[in-house]
Amino acid sequence: MGGDAGRGRRHGCASRGLPWLLIGVLLLTAGRARASAEEPPLLVHRLANGLRVVIKDVPGTGLVAAALLVGAAPRYEDDDHAGASVLVREVALQGTATRTAGEIADVLDGVGGSLRTGTSVDYTQWGTFTRPQHVDAALDLIADLVTNAAFDPRAVEAQRRLSLSRLRQQQDAPQSRAIDRALAGLYPLHPYGRPILGTADALTRLTREQLMAYYRTYYTAPNMVLAIAGDLRGSVALAKAARAFAGLRDAPLPRRARLLRTVEPALTPRPAAPAELREPRQTAAAWIAVTYLGVRAGHRDWAALQVLNAVLGGGSSSRLFMEIRERQGLVYSIGSGFSTRAAAAPLLLSAGTDPRDAPRVIQGMLDEVARLQTTPVPPEDLARGRNRVIGLLTIDQEDLRQQAFYAAWFELLGLGAGFTRRLAGEIGRVGADDVQRVARLYLGAATIAVVLPPDR
C-alpha cells in the first residue's frame, strides 16, 4: 500500500499474509478502533522555510525513526532525465561537502542505528532509525545528504555504470520484463510507463551538471516532508528538526511538480481497446502481466479497488490463487497488486507458467475479472478482502519506521499525515456493490504482456 519502494535500497542492510477468518475481521476492526483511540496525536508543523514536519510521540519505545520524503522521483522526470532520481540519490550517498562515503556509513553504524534510502515512482526516501540520544546525529546526516551532495565526477560515473548494470539485469529477468512491458503499454505518455531506474539512453547522456540542477530544483523544503516517530517529546523533536534542517533551500515547488496534477489526466488515458504484447526470450517459463488503469490515492474509488485487489489476487486464499493454481494447477505463482500512487495506479495481475499453458492462464485471469463484474462478491469473500487490507496495514504499523514513513507519505500526497487512521473506516464501508461497480468501471480493456520462449 505504501507505494513502489520495493526497488529501492536499504543502506547498510538487505533491501515491493495469511488469510483471515470472518471472526478475525470483527476482532481486528474492533482492536484497530480501540488502538486509534489510544494512539498519540500526530502533530504537523510547517517550518519557516516550508518544510512540513510530522511528529508522533511514542513513549517507552526507546527508539526514534525519522523519514524524509522528497518529491523527486520518476513521476517528475521527462524523457531526458529518466533515471535522474535514483542516480542523484546514489551519488549523494558517495559523499557530501563534509563527509566521505565511509563517514556517511559510520555515522549511524557506529551507534547501532541504520540509514534506509529508496526511490519509488513518486518519492525518494531518506530514513534513519536510532536511539533517542542519537537523533541529532541522524537528522544532521539526512540534512547533509539532501543539501550538500558533492557530485564528485568519479562518483557520478561509477553510479552511472551501476545504474546501467542494474537496468540490464532487470530487463534480463523475464518476470520483471513482462511487468515493465505491460506498464509501458498501459502508460504510453506518463513516466509510470518507464522503469524506476530510467532508460539506458537517458542514463548514458545525463551529465553531472544536469544531475546537480535536478538536485537543486527538487531538493527544496516545500517539496519535502519529514516525519519523526518514537520516544521523543513533540517539542523536543520539533526543535531538533528545525535546527537540523534550517539550511534547506526554500525555493518554491518546481513548475513541473505544480502543473503535473493538472495535466496528469491527459497523460493517463484509459485504454480504449485490449492489447497484448508478446516478447520472445530465452526462458524456460512464460511470464504474464495483465494490467488495468486504476485511480490515484485519495480517489473515492481507491478503497473499493484495494478490496477488489485483495479478493482477486491478494494472498493464498484469493480467487486467482485458488482457481488457477490450486484447482487447475496451471501456474508456479500468481497474484495481483494495486499500489498507492499520486496518479492513477495500475491494477497488476501476474503469473508464471509453462509456456504451453499461457493461453489458458491468461483466459483464466480474464475470467476471474469478468466474474467480479457480473456476480456480486459473497459476504465471506468481501470480509476476507476487507480484513486483509486492514490487517496488513495494522501489522505494518507495528514498526516505528513504517509509522514515520506512512505519516510522511500521506502528507506528501496531500491526504494528511493521519490518513492511516481513517483507512479502517474507509475499507470497512466498502460493500459488494462497490466492488462490482469498480470492476465494471476500471477493469475493461486489459493491457497484457507475455515473455516466453521463442517458437520452436
Secondary structure, 3 states (H helix, E strand, C coil): CCCCHHHCEEECCCCCCCCCCHHHHHHHHHHHHHHHHHCCCEEEEECCCCCEEEEEECCCCCCEEEEEEECCCHHHCCHHHCCHHHHHHHHHCCEECCCEHHHHHHHHHCCCCEEEEEECCCCEEEEEEECHHHHHHHHHHHHHHHHCECCCHHHHHHHHHHHHHHHHHHHHCHHHHHHHHHHHHHCCCCHHHCCCCCCHHHHHHCCHHHHHHHHHHHCCHHHEEEEEEECCCHHHHHHHHHHHCCCCCCCCCCHHHHHHHHHHHHHCCCCCCCEEEEEECCCCCEEEEEEEECCCCCCCCHHHHHHHHHHHHCCCCCHHHHHHHHHCCCEEEEEEEECCCCCCCEEEEEEEECHHHHHHHHHHHHHHHHHHHHCCCCHHHHHHHHHHHHHHHHHHCCCHHHHHHHHHHHHHHCCCCCHHHHHHHHHHCCCHHHHHHHHHHHCCCCEEEEEECCCC
